Amino acid sequence: MRASRLLSILLTLTVRGRVSAGQLADELEVSLRTIYRDVEALSAAGVPVYATRGRTGGIQLLDGYRTRLTGMTGDEADALFLSGIPGAAADLGLGSVLAATQLKLLAALPPELRDRAARIRDRFYLDAPGWLRETDAPPFLATVAEAAWTQRRIDVRYERANRAVADRVLDPLGLVLKAGTWYLVARAGEAREPRTYRVSRVLAAAVRDEEFDRPAGFDLESFWADYQRGYAERVYSETALVRLSPAGRELLFLIGTIAARRARADMSEPEPDGWVRTHVPIESVRHGHHALMQLGEHVEVLEPAELRELIAESARALTARYAPLTGQKAGPRIGVPPPVAT
């Protein structure tokens, strides 16, 4: 433990120059006395480290000294590939390892490149999840990741999109973080083709001692790129023919980016009343019902007939619900107290 702390002190001084003893104590979570003892140990080992007093004082290395103790461990090499997404590294339990890796990388750079790296870190930050979305933190992510790292089979209880729950034995081939959501790419049972599983739908997981053979030539990045290209076609398997008012065209963003873009691209020339016809991609009649109801009176569904009837039923139900009650006077306006009886 002390050897690791001494190395951290040495690398920190190499990267940052003068650092106060208090800062080192806070970052390494030890006492000031321990820091001073560690600095004495480094000096006794031949490291040219010295301390200066005063408000601008601190501990530093002799100018020009560079350490060669920057070899990376296996975990640190793994964490290097997650250096652009610190949140993901933390989810996988590699947050502290990533910090140590970045420190070693900075220490190994010459001063001019170290300054450049520091400027980039100060000016650019990657925040992967979209707005108004909670960060996906699956409870069994670490277990799934362990199986992927060690190339061992894993037993999972998985909840499908339709809420049905099934037990599966998976060969985990890799993990993908997409827009703040973790996905597992794996083969199930005797299936030869990999499939994707949303890790947050894993209800239970246990890693087996049994290893598996990865498919020859499998490349996670290439697989995911192919999977994304066909995603829209798999999801939007049906279309609805609709009419849209000018206001409805402005509200298309409510039905989703892909569906809205395709609907805009397919629009007819405006009719005399300003309405247009277009085809809107939908996942199913049920999905189209919920999606297009968001456009209210600014959309008219023409086809399919089943979807048109569902929209009409909803419109009739809303009309009945919001119709004035027979024989009842209008109530007081919200925020206005009723008149006082005299």
Secondary structure as GFF3:
##gff-version 3
##sequence-region A 1 342
A	DSSP	alpha_helix	2	16	.	.	.	ID=ss1
A	DSSP	alpha_helix	21	28	.	.	.	ID=ss2
A	DSSP	alpha_helix	32	44	.	.	.	ID=ss3
A	DSSP	beta_strand	49	52	.	.	.	ID=ss4
A	DSSP	beta_strand	58	61	.	.	.	ID=ss5
A	DSSP	alpha_helix	74	80	.	.	.	ID=ss6
A	DSSP	alpha_helix	86	91	.	.	.	ID=ss7
A	DSSP	alpha_helix	95	108	.	.	.	ID=ss8
A	DSSP	alpha_helix	111	123	.	.	.	ID=ss9
A	DSSP	alpha_helix	141	150	.	.	.	ID=ss10
A	DSSP	beta_strand	152	159	.	.	.	ID=ss11
A	DSSP	beta_strand	165	178	.	.	.	ID=ss12
A	DSSP	beta_strand	181	188	.	.	.	ID=ss13
A	DSSP	beta_strand	195	198	.	.	.	ID=ss14
A	DSSP	three_ten_helix	199	201	.	.	.	ID=ss15
A	DSSP	beta_strand	202	211	.	.	.	ID=ss16
A	DSSP	alpha_helix	220	229	.	.	.	ID=ss17
A	DSSP	alpha_helix	231	235	.	.	.	ID=ss18
A	DSSP	beta_strand	238	244	.	.	.	ID=ss19
A	DSSP	alpha_helix	246	250	.	.	.	ID=ss20
A	DSSP	three_ten_helix	252	255	.	.	.	ID=ss21
A	DSSP	alpha_helix	257	265	.	.	.	ID=ss22
A	DSSP	beta_strand	276	282	.	.	.	ID=ss23
A	DSSP	alpha_helix	285	293	.	.	.	ID=ss24
A	DSSP	three_ten_helix	296	298	.	.	.	ID=ss25
A	DSSP	beta_strand	299	303	.	.	.	ID=ss26
A	DSSP	alpha_helix	305	322	.	.	.	ID=ss27
###
